[in-house]
Amino acid sequence: MSDACRSRILCAALGVTMLIGGLCPGLGAADFSHYRGLQFGMNLGAAAKEAGTQPADAKLIHQRPASIQEMEWQPRRSVLTGPANADPVKQGVLYFFNGELFRIIVTYDRYRIEGLTAEDMIEGISATYGPATRPTAGIAFHSNYAEVANVLARWEDPAYSYNLVRTGDQSSFAMVLYSKRLDALAQAAIVEAVRLDAQEAPQRELEKQKDQAERDRLVREKSRSENKPNFRP
């Protein structure tokens, strides 16, 4: 079997046309700025409409110095049936910087890619995006960027980066897609937000203790006012 033929088979097996939003070999060049109708830089309202969710579903992660939000996303399933049309993407998360889509993380359904190795995944995705690089690097993965995953392969152009990683439990694969410009701004804002939170934590804890003390005082006063008139020795 020729390499081109094998690439086409892997492309179909991975559902790359649906999965990446690109094209299989010979059908045209991929556009890294789009993924399944979602465009990096689009606003939250437009992204929510495209994803079939509501803007109110977005969760606020950080509020200052910039707004960082995330929104769960369930990709729309094909009306077609059969293994060739099975969507390998299980779920996704959209991330917004000041209301602009800057990052997408999609996780593959472990059962629909069962048996595929990392090399199979890389070969199938490369059928759309061309040869991958293999950087020795980690990448922020999941909420609050506290989790870091090793990059297995990377496809990129000057403005966008697509990265294949293992999921945290190592049972499947995920793709981390982002706009380089917006992601750099978002990451800088996140670092500053974490710094501010740590700096203000002692004062917030003090205020929390004061609030609790005041609530306790009011409860005691209420009990005293109720019990004192009825006290009999």
N, C-alpha and C positions, 0 to 999 in steps of 0.2 A: 504493500500500500504506500502511495506517495505521501510526502509530508503535507502537501496541499490538501489531499483527500482526508488524511487523518485530522488535520486542523478543522476541516468542515464538519467532520463527525463530532469532534469535541465541542465545536461551536454550538451544534444542535443539542448535544447532551447537556451543556451548561445553560442553554437558553440564552445565549449571549445577546441576541437581538433584543430580548426583553430585559435581560439582566443589566446590561450596561447602557442600553439606549443607543448603541452604535450599530454597525453593520458587519455581516460576515464577509470573508475574503471576496474581493472582486466586485463588491457592491458600492464602494465609495469610501471616502475618508471619514474617520470618526471625529466627532466634535466633543471635546472634553468639557465644554461649558454647559452641556445639557446632560440630564439623566432622567429618563422616563418622563419627559415633559417638564421636569423641574430645571430651572436655570439658576446658576449661581448669581447672586446679586438681586434676585427677585424678592419682592417684599413679602412679609408674613402672610398678608391677606391673600395674595395671589398664589403663594405656595400652598396654603391651607386649602384653597379651592381646587387646585390641581391634584392635591393629595387626597381630597375627599374628606377633609376634617374641618374644624372650625378654629379661627384664630384664638378663641378662648381656651382651646385645648393645649396651647403652648404653656410650658412650665418655666417660670422665671428662675434662673440659676444665679445670676448676679445682676444687681441693679446699677452699680456704679463701679468704676468711672464710665462704664458703658453697659447697655442692656445686653445680657446673654440669655437666650432662651432656647429651649429644646422642645421638640414636638414629636411624639411617636407617629409612625406612619406605616400603614399596611398597604403594600402595593396592590393595585387592582389586578385581579386574576383574569386570565384569558378565558373566553367563553368556549374555546376549543378544548377538546379532551384528548387524552392519550399521552404516553411518556414523552413524545417529542415536543409537546406543548406545555408540559408541566413546568411551572415557574419555580426555579430553585431558590428564589429569595423568600425567606420566611418573614422578616420584618425589617423596618428601618427606623432611623432617628434623624430628624432634620434639626440643624443648629442655626441660630440667627444672631447676628451681631448688629445691634441697633436696628433690628427689624429686617435685616438683609440676610438671605440664605448664604452661608459661607462654608458649611460642611454637611456632608451626608454620610451616614454609616449604615450599610446594609449587611445583614447577617443571612447566610445561606441556610436553608433547611438541611439539616444533617442527613436526613433520610433520602433527600432527592439528589444529593451529591455523594451518597455512600459509595465507598470504594475508590473515589477519585483521590489521587495523591496531590501534593502541592505542585508537582511538575505538571500533572494533568490540568490543574486549574490555571497555571501560568500559561501553558500552551494554548488552552482554549481562549483565554482572555487576550493573549497576544495575537490571535487570529483577527481580532478587531483593532487592537491598538498598536500593533507592531511589537518589536522586540522589547523585552522588559530589562530594566537594570536590577541589580541585586545589591542594594546598599546595605551596609552594616549599620542599621539605625533602628531606633524605636520611634513610635508615634503615639500621640495621645489618643486614647480609646475610651469611649463612654463618658458618662456624666462627670462634670466638674474636672475632667482631664486628670483624674487621680490615677487612672489605670493606663499603663503603657504597654503596647504590644510591639513585638519585633516585626519589622517589615520583611516579608518573604519576597516580594517583587514590587516594582514600581513602574508605572507608565505615566508620562507627564509631557507637558509642553511648557512654554515660558509662563503661562498664567495659571495652570491647573495641575493637580497631582492626584493620581489614583493609586492606592496602596493595598496590596493583598496581605492580610494578617490571619493568624489563628485566633479563634475566639478564646475568651479567658479560660474556659474549661477544656480547651484543646479538642473539643468534639466536632468542630466545624470550622469554616472559614468566614471571613468578613472582608468587605472592601471599605476603606476609608477614603472618601473623595472630598477634595476641598479646593477652594479658590485661594491661591497663594497670597494674594494681596489682602483679602478680607481675613483669612486665617491668621496672618501675622498681626493684624490689628486686634483681632479677638484674643489671641494668646497673650499679647501685651496687656490688654485690659483685664484678663483673668488673673494674671500674675499680680497686678496692682490691686484687684479686688480682694484677693487672698491676703495680701499684705495689710490692707486696710482693716479687714475683718480681724486679723490677728492683733493689730495695734489697738483696736477698739474693744476687744474681747473683755479685758478686765473691767472697763467702765460699764459695759452691758451686763456683766455678771453682778456688779455692784447695784445697778439699777434694778435688776431682777430680784435681788435679795431685799432691797428696800420695798419693792412692790409687794413681795410676799409677806414681809413684816407688817405692812399696812393692812393687807387683807386679813392677816391673823388678828390684828388689833381690832378691826371692825367686827370680826366674828365674836371675839371676846366681849366687846362692848354690847353687842346684841344679846348675847347670852346673859350678861350681867343685868341688863335692863329688864329682861324677862324673868329672871330668877330672883332678883333681890326683893321685889314686893311680896313674893310668895314664900320667902324664907321664914321658917318657924324653928325656934331652938328646941 
